[in-house]
Amino acid sequence: MFFHSENLSANVRSFKKIKYRSKKPILVFLLLFSLLGEWRINADETKIQARKTSKHEMGFHPYIQEGYFQAWNYSFTDENTWIFATFIVSNLGPGTKNCGVSLVIYDKTNGTQFSVREYSKDELKAENGNLELEIYDSSVIKGEAGPEIKMITDTAELVLSYKTGWSRAVSLSGGKIHLPEKDSFVQADMAFSSVPVKGYLVLNGNRMELNGRGGMEHLLTNYEVYKYSRRWELYRSMNSTGDRLFTGGFIGNENFPGEEVRTVSAMDSSGKMLFSAKVLKSEVLESETEPFSGYDLPIKEKFYLDENQTCSLTISRKHTVGQIYVLSNISAVLRFFVRLFFTKPYQLYYVTNSKLECAQFPGGTLPKDPNFRGIFSYYLINP
């Protein structure tokens, strides 16, 4: 059902503990990543087939296409601090830089701090199908209770140890989803969400112990997202009984006129899928010109999940927990390249509440508590 020439480069040669060598890389996509929820490119399809997935499916899988990029986004949050740490490999860009790391840190006192490191293909060590990798002095390894990450940038050192297994990992896209371009696809996975995590952060010479909750999201594609979309979204949340609710997708550009592809899905505290549904209609109830980015964005929005509009999810974003202008902290060469494709690339993160209201449910099982709270991310590409 999907791109049968998977891992063409891997089929040509072994990937047993070798350094992946890419044609052309770009780091900027890690700044625009998001684990984008679940979607189908065909607007007529109403049945979304989210399913369980595996570590291997979320592991390192290089492709030879120019649009290949793959990212793993690890997060941390407590009452005062929000951290988003992203590892990426890609074929797009200038020179030999095909991988890198991005670290976004937000706290209520200092606001957003953002740092990036770009590396060449020679600094990447990864095995085909594995989640563990090294990018220079940053890494993902197997820990005692789950994955452990270490990320080092010019201003920070982050170490996080997650307490989780992989039995709750879900492919929100149901595996690889075909895009309109021949042999192109996109895949989105939620490895884990809101699990216990401990570690530390050294920022500008000051060490802070971390003890909170976090998650990991994975995205894999072999086609450039800017060619068909203007904005990507992701909402990951939890209710009072431990059920998780996710929604995400994209808003199309002139190549996808008038199109939006979004979905909503939920799982219970044990990792059992409760339901998965396509957003059939969206209604903006309140909006603003967002002051940091200048984009027109919803403050409150309703997603309808059935034809009769008797089942809906209302999302209300509250206060910001991070905002980034992507071009502000990358090299001059990469900044020039990015501007060829992205007019105004921003990342915005918000604490967001939502409520699921269904008089008639289209299928599956409703969560025990319809009220959710979590983080909503905007990945803004072009106006």
C-alpha positions, 0 to 999 in steps of 0.5 A, a space after each residue: 500500500 505504500 512506497 515499495 522502494 523503501 530504503 533504496 540507499 539501504 538496499 544498495 549497501 549495508 547499514 551495520 554501524 556505518 555513517 549515513 552519507 547523504 547527497 544534500 542536507 538541511 538542518 532547517 527542517 528540524 526547526 520546523 518539525 513536528 510530529 504532526 498527528 495523523 492525516 490522509 491526503 485524500 480529503 474524501 476519506 473519512 476513516 483513519 486507520 491509526 494502529 500500533 507501531 514498533 521501535 523499528 518502524 520509528 527507527 532510522 530509515 534513510 531514503 535517496 529522494 531529495 525531499 527525505 527528512 526524518 526527525 525525532 522530537 523529545 519533550 519535557 515539561 513541569 510546572 515551570 519549564 518546557 523543553 523540546 529537543 529535536 534530532 534530524 537527518 535530511 537530504 535537502 540543503 547546501 554543502 555537506 550538512 545533513 544532520 543536526 540538533 535543535 533545543 527550545 527551552 521556555 520558562 516563565 522567568 526568561 521566556 524562550 531560549 533557542 539554540 541549534 547545531 548543524 553537522 556534516 554527514 561524517 558526524 552522524 552514526 546510526 543503524 538502519 531501523 534503530 532509534 539509537 543514534 549519535 550526532 557528534 556529541 549528542 545522542 539517543 541511547 537505550 537506558 535502564 527504563 527507556 530511551 535516554 537522550 543527551 543534547 549539547 549545544 553552544 549554550 546548553 547541555 540536556 540529559 533526559 531519561 524516560 521511563 517508558 516501554 514501547 507497547 503504547 507506540 502508535 502510528 498516527 498516520 497508519 504507516 506511510 501515507 501517499 502524497 500526490 507526487 508519485 512515490 512520495 509519502 509521509 509518516 507520523 508516529 507517537 512513540 510515547 506521551 506524558 510519561 515520567 522523565 528525569 534529568 538535568 539541564 545546564 544552561 549558561 553554566 547553571 545546572 537545573 535538575 529536571 523531574 516531570 513528564 515528556 514524550 517523543 514524536 517521529 516524522 519521516 517523509 521523502 517529499 518537501 512539505 513546503 511544496 503543498 502546505 502552509 502550516 502544520 499543527 500538533 496537539 498532544 493532551 491528557 485528561 484526568 483519567 490518563 487518557 491521551 488525545 491527539 490532533 494534528 495535520 496541515 493546511 494546504 497552500 495553492 497546490 492544495 487549494 482550500 484543503 486542510 487535512 486534520 484528524 483526532 484520535 485518543 487512547 486510554 491509559 493502558 495504550 489501547 486505541 479508543 477512536 480515530 476520526 477525520 476532521 470533516 469540518 472546522 470552524 474558527 470561533 475566535 482568532 487573532 493576528 498573532 503578535 510574534 509571527 504576524 500570522 492569523 491564527 485561531 484562538 478557539 476552534 471547533 472540529 466536527 468529527 461526523 457528517 451531522 455535526 453532533 460530535 466535535 472537539 473544541 480547542 482553546 489555546 491559552 498562554 504561550 510556552 515557546 515561540 521561535 523565529 527559525 531564521 534567527 539562530 542559524 548560519 548565514 549560508 543556511 539562512 539564505 537557503 531557507 529563504 528560498 523556500 520559507 517566507 516566514 518560518 516560525 514555531 509556536 507552542 501553547 498550553 491548550 485546553 479542549 473538550 470533546 462533545 458527542 451526542 452521537 459518536 461516529 465509532 470507537 469509545 469515548 474517553 472517560 473524561 471529555 476535558 483535556 489539557 496539553 501542548 498545541 504546536 504550530 509549525 508555520 511555513 508560509 503565509 
